[in-house]
Amino acid sequence: MDSKMILSARETALYLGIGMNKTYELLASGQIPTRRIGRKYLIPRLALDRWLTAASTNKEIAHERLHK
């Protein structure tokens, strides 16, 4: 899976270590970057990695502000 550029919803759930219900919730709400073709979600791996990095960075910034 590491070399795939586009992930399915199931692959995304496995990659993130979360359940399918939570994955579909994040996809439907637009929190995870995605493209849809019909009923199928296509998740660009690079966009997912950027989303994870941004989420981590935002958490670190919030943690630093809280502990100043």
C-alpha positions as CSV (number, residue, x, y, z in Angstrom):
1,M,0.0,0.0,0.0
2,D,2.9,2.4,0.5
3,S,3.5,2.9,-3.2
4,K,-0.1,3.6,-4.1
5,M,-0.9,7.2,-5.0
6,I,-4.7,6.8,-4.6
7,L,-6.3,5.0,-1.6
8,S,-9.8,3.6,-1.2
9,A,-11.8,4.3,1.9
10,R,-10.8,0.9,3.3
11,E,-7.1,1.5,2.6
12,T,-7.4,4.9,4.2
13,A,-9.0,3.4,7.3
14,L,-6.2,0.9,7.6
15,Y,-3.6,3.6,7.0
16,L,-5.0,5.7,9.8
17,G,-5.8,2.8,12.1
18,I,-9.4,3.8,12.5
19,G,-12.7,2.1,11.7
20,M,-14.8,2.3,8.6
21,N,-17.6,4.3,10.2
22,K,-15.2,7.0,11.4
23,T,-13.4,7.0,8.0
24,Y,-16.7,7.5,6.1
25,E,-17.7,10.2,8.6
26,L,-14.4,12.1,8.0
27,L,-14.7,11.7,4.2
28,A,-18.4,12.8,4.1
29,S,-17.7,15.9,6.2
30,G,-14.8,16.9,4.0
31,Q,-12.2,16.7,6.8
32,I,-10.1,14.2,4.9
33,P,-9.3,15.4,1.4
34,T,-11.0,13.3,-1.2
35,R,-12.5,13.0,-4.7
36,R,-15.6,11.2,-5.4
37,I,-16.6,9.3,-8.5
38,G,-20.1,8.1,-8.2
39,R,-20.4,6.5,-4.8
40,K,-16.7,5.7,-4.6
41,Y,-14.2,7.8,-2.6
42,L,-10.7,8.3,-3.9
43,I,-8.2,9.6,-1.5
44,P,-4.9,11.0,-2.9
45,R,-2.1,9.7,-0.7
46,L,-0.1,12.9,-0.8
47,A,-3.1,15.0,0.2
48,L,-3.8,12.6,3.1
49,D,-0.2,12.8,4.3
50,R,-0.4,16.6,4.1
51,W,-3.7,16.6,6.1
52,L,-2.1,14.4,8.8
53,T,1.0,16.7,9.0
54,A,-1.2,19.8,9.2
55,A,-3.4,18.2,12.0
56,S,-0.2,17.2,13.9
57,T,1.2,20.7,13.6
58,N,-2.0,22.4,14.7
59,K,-2.1,20.1,17.8
60,E,1.5,21.0,18.6
61,I,0.8,24.7,18.3
62,A,-2.3,24.4,20.5
63,H,-0.4,22.4,23.1
64,E,2.4,25.0,23.2
65,R,-0.1,27.9,23.6
66,L,-1.9,26.0,26.4
67,H,1.3,25.4,28.3
68,K,2.8,28.9,28.1
